[in-house]
Structure formats: structure tokens, C-alpha cells
Amino acid sequence: MSDDQDDIILADLDDDELVGQMYDDLYDGLKEEIEESVNILLARGWTPYDILTKALVGGMTIVGNDFRDGILFVPEVLMAANAMKGGMAILKPLLVETGAPRIGKMVIGTVKGDIHDIGKNLVGMMMEGAGFEVVDLGINNAVDAYLDALVAEDADILGMSALLTTTMPYMKVVIDTMKEKGIRDDYIVLVGGAPLNEEFGRAIGADAYCRDAAVAVETAKEFVLRRHNQMAARA
């Protein structure tokens, strides 16, 4: 954070300067400044969707890239994500009103028997920061909780997390149940957690294993874009 942060009057900045300052404030995890900037842009006639994509998502992309590259670490990313959530709390109801487009919708939760959620929470916040809508089911989720939520929320992506080697196999239970019900191909399935690896992801039938939150965002974007292109080609 710059030494002269306190001397900056956000309302005095022009739009480009303000968006640049929002990038810095997100990076530094300054929630109140982000909330103030969002309200300033709204007052200037910016659409909620433009604020989301050009300011919040733009800023969180930098955070995600530096997290991926080892420049930022989990505590700093959590602060940035919390600041972004402050802005999103203002924008969410407005986005609903305006029917703004979304990149995609993700249902995420830790699997049955597992109560670890820091990694899952980070993925959820980073996904929201990238413009996805996220439905977080929390911890200790059985098959029905995942499948019911996918249908009820009209989701595109299922994200499952596990930190224990004993709970990892439950991911396969969920995917196998999806296959039995004939809905596996309707959803993108991403898995993650410290004990997992790419080989395990392939073995259980997931679309991809994501080693961290930054990779999860990149992977989700890639799969959603691919799916949209496939649907467009069929149309």
C-alpha cells in the first residue's frame, strides 16, 4: 500500500484513475475504500455490470495472477477477496435487477465427512471475484446435497473439496451417482484439496483437478467458454 493512501480523495479521481485505485485497494484488502469507490461509480452512471467486470474482476485478476505466481499468499488473498465482497454486496441486488450476464454459476462444498473449508472458501471468493455466481454449501456434504443444489440453482459447475485422504473417495461416489442419474455430462466437475492430484481427478471422472484457487478460476473459465462454444455450434 502506498504511503500517501490517506491523502487520496477518491471522489476527486476521474474514472480511469478511480478504477486504477480500486485495483490497488483490492490488492491491499481495503474493503471500505472499495465500497466507497463502487458507490462513486454508480453515482457517475456506471452500470453495475461494468463496475463488476472492469473494476472488481479486473483488480481480482491481478490478485489471482500474483497468488498463482507465489507473490501473494493465502492471508493476503483472503483480505483482497473480503474487500471485493464488500463491493459485491452493493452490486449484487443491482445486477439482479438489471439482468446482467454472468460467466457461469458454481455450486461448491466440502465432501461428506470433511469439515475443512479454508481452501474451499478461497476458491469460492476467487470465483466470485472472477465474475461467477457461487453457491457455497459449506462442509460435510452428502451426494443429495450436491445434486439437489445443482438442479435448484441451475448451476454450470460442481466444485468438490477434500483435505483428508479418507474423504477423497467420496468425490467418486458423487460423480458415479451423477452418471447413474444420467446428468454427469450436464455439469463441469472440478475437484481440489491438498491430498489430491491430477491422476486422482482423472481416475474418479472429474473434468479437472485444480491445485489452488487461481487455477480453479482459470480452469472454470476455460471449460465454461468451451461449453458455450459447443452450444453455439449446435445452434
C-alpha positions in Angstrom: 0.0 0.0 0.0 1.4 3.4 -0.9 2.4 5.8 1.9 0.1 8.5 0.6 -3.0 6.3 0.7 -4.7 8.5 3.3 -4.1 11.6 1.2 -6.2 10.2 -1.8 -9.7 11.6 -2.0 -11.5 9.0 -4.1 -14.2 11.3 -5.3 -11.6 13.7 -6.8 -10.2 11.0 -9.2 -11.5 10.7 -12.7 -13.0 7.3 -13.8 -9.8 5.8 -15.1 -7.8 6.9 -12.1 -10.5 5.6 -9.7 -10.6 2.2 -11.4 -6.8 2.0 -11.1 -7.0 3.0 -7.4 -9.6 0.2 -7.0 -7.1 -2.3 -8.3 -4.6 -1.1 -5.7 -7.2 -1.1 -2.9 -8.3 -4.6 -3.8 -4.7 -5.7 -3.8 -4.3 -4.2 -0.3 -7.6 -5.6 1.0 -9.2 -2.2 1.7 -12.9 -3.0 2.0 -14.2 0.4 2.9 -12.4 2.1 0.1 -13.8 -0.4 -2.4 -17.3 0.2 -1.1 -16.9 3.9 -1.4 -15.5 3.6 -5.0 -18.3 1.4 -6.1 -20.8 3.9 -4.8 -18.9 6.8 -6.6 -19.0 4.9 -9.9 -22.7 4.1 -9.5 -23.4 7.8 -8.9 -21.5 8.7 -12.0 -23.8 6.5 -14.1 -21.7 3.3 -14.4 -23.7 0.2 -14.8 -23.3 -2.5 -12.1 -22.0 -4.9 -14.7 -19.3 -2.6 -15.9 -18.2 -1.9 -12.3 -18.1 -5.7 -11.7 -16.1 -6.6 -14.8 -13.9 -3.5 -15.3 -13.1 -2.7 -11.7 -13.7 -5.6 -9.4 -12.9 -8.5 -11.7 -10.1 -6.6 -13.3 -8.5 -6.0 -9.9 -9.0 -9.5 -8.6 -7.4 -10.9 -11.8 -4.2 -9.2 -10.8 -4.6 -10.7 -7.3 -5.2 -14.1 -8.7 -2.2 -13.9 -11.0 0.1 -12.9 -8.2 -1.3 -15.6 -6.0 -0.6 -18.2 -8.8 2.9 -16.9 -9.2 3.7 -17.0 -5.5 3.9 -13.2 -5.0 0.8 -13.2 -2.8 -0.2 -15.7 -0.2 -3.5 -17.0 1.3 -3.9 -14.4 4.0 -3.4 -11.6 1.6 -5.8 -13.1 -1.0 -8.4 -13.6 1.7 -8.2 -9.9 2.5 -8.5 -8.9 -1.1 -11.5 -11.3 -1.6 -13.1 -9.8 1.5 -12.7 -6.3 0.1 -14.2 -7.5 -3.2 -17.1 -8.9 -1.3 -17.8 -5.5 0.2 -18.2 -4.2 -3.4 -20.2 -7.2 -4.5 -22.7 -6.7 -1.6 -23.6 -3.4 -3.1 -23.7 -4.6 -6.7 -25.5 -8.0 -6.3 -29.0 -6.7 -5.9 -28.5 -4.2 -8.7 -27.1 -6.9 -11.0 -30.2 -9.0 -10.4 -32.5 -6.0 -11.2 -30.7 -5.3 -14.5 -30.4 -9.0 -15.5 -26.7 -8.6 -16.1 -25.0 -11.6 -17.8 -22.9 -13.9 -15.7 -19.9 -16.0 -16.7 -21.4 -19.1 -15.0 -22.7 -20.5 -11.8 -20.9 -22.8 -9.4 -22.1 -25.0 -6.6 -19.2 -25.7 -4.2 -18.9 -27.7 -1.0 -16.6 -29.9 1.1 -17.4 -33.6 0.8 -19.2 -35.8 3.4 -17.0 -36.5 6.4 -14.7 -33.5 5.9 -15.1 -30.3 7.8 -12.1 -28.3 6.3 -13.2 -25.2 4.4 -10.4 -22.7 4.1 -9.4 -23.8 0.6 -13.0 -24.1 -0.5 -13.8 -20.6 0.9 -10.8 -19.2 -1.0 -11.9 -20.8 -4.3 -15.4 -19.5 -3.8 -14.3 -16.0 -3.2 -11.9 -16.0 -6.1 -14.6 -17.4 -8.4 -16.9 -14.6 -7.3 -14.0 -12.2 -8.0 -13.8 -13.5 -11.5 -17.5 -12.9 -12.2 -19.0 -16.3 -11.4 -22.1 -16.7 -9.2 -21.2 -19.1 -6.3 -23.5 -21.1 -4.1 -21.5 -22.4 -1.1 -22.9 -25.5 0.5 -20.4 -25.4 3.3 -18.9 -28.6 4.8 -19.8 -32.3 5.2 -22.0 -32.6 2.0 -23.6 -35.8 1.0 -24.5 -36.7 -2.6 -28.1 -35.5 -2.4 -27.0 -32.0 -1.1 -24.8 -31.6 -4.2 -27.3 -32.9 -6.7 -30.3 -31.0 -5.3 -28.3 -27.8 -5.3 -27.1 -28.3 -8.9 -30.7 -28.6 -10.1 -32.2 -26.0 -7.8 -29.6 -23.4 -8.7 -29.4 -24.2 -12.4 -25.6 -24.4 -12.0 -22.9 -24.9 -14.6 -20.2 -26.2 -12.3 -19.8 -28.5 -9.4 -16.8 -27.9 -7.2 -15.9 -30.5 -4.5 -13.1 -30.1 -1.9 -11.5 -32.6 0.5 -8.5 -32.3 2.8 -8.5 -35.8 4.2 -7.4 -38.9 2.4 -10.3 -40.7 4.0 -12.8 -38.4 2.4 -11.3 -38.2 -1.0 -13.1 -41.3 -2.3 -16.5 -39.7 -1.6 -15.9 -37.5 -4.7 -16.2 -40.6 -6.8 -19.4 -41.5 -5.1 -20.9 -38.2 -6.1 -19.7 -38.5 -9.7 -20.8 -42.1 -10.1 -24.2 -41.1 -8.8 -24.4 -38.3 -11.4 -23.5 -40.9 -14.0 -26.2 -43.3 -12.8 -28.8 -40.5 -13.0 -27.7 -39.6 -16.5 -26.7 -36.0 -15.5 -22.9 -36.2 -15.4 -22.5 -34.5 -18.8 -24.8 -31.7 -17.8 -22.1 -30.2 -15.4 -18.5 -29.3 -15.3 -17.0 -31.1 -12.3 -13.9 -29.6 -10.6 -12.1 -31.1 -7.6 -9.4 -29.9 -5.3 -7.7 -30.3 -1.9 -4.2 -30.8 -0.6 -4.1 -34.7 -0.9 -5.5 -34.7 -4.5 -3.6 -34.7 -7.8 -4.3 -34.8 -11.5 -4.2 -38.6 -11.6 -6.8 -38.9 -8.9 -9.0 -36.3 -10.7 -8.9 -38.4 -13.9 -9.4 -41.7 -12.1 -12.7 -40.5 -10.4 -14.1 -39.0 -13.6 -13.8 -35.3 -12.8 -13.3 -32.8 -15.6 -10.2 -31.3 -13.8 -8.2 -31.2 -10.7 -7.4 -27.7 -9.5 -4.3 -27.3 -7.3 -5.3 -23.9 -6.0 -7.9 -21.1 -6.2 -6.2 -19.3 -9.1 -6.0 -22.5 -11.2 -9.7 -23.2 -10.3 -10.7 -19.8 -11.8 -8.7 -20.3 -15.0 -10.0 -23.8 -15.4 -13.6 -22.8 -14.8 -13.3 -20.0 -17.4 -11.8 -22.4 -19.9 -14.5 -25.1 -19.5 -17.4 -22.6 -19.5 -16.1 -20.9 -22.7 -15.7 -24.3 -24.3 -19.2 -25.3 -23.3 -20.7 -22.0 -24.7 -18.8 -22.5 -28.0 -20.1 -26.1 -28.2 -23.7 -24.9 -27.6 -23.3 -22.1 -30.2 -22.0 -24.6 -32.7 -25.1 -26.8 -32.2 -27.5 -23.9 -32.6 
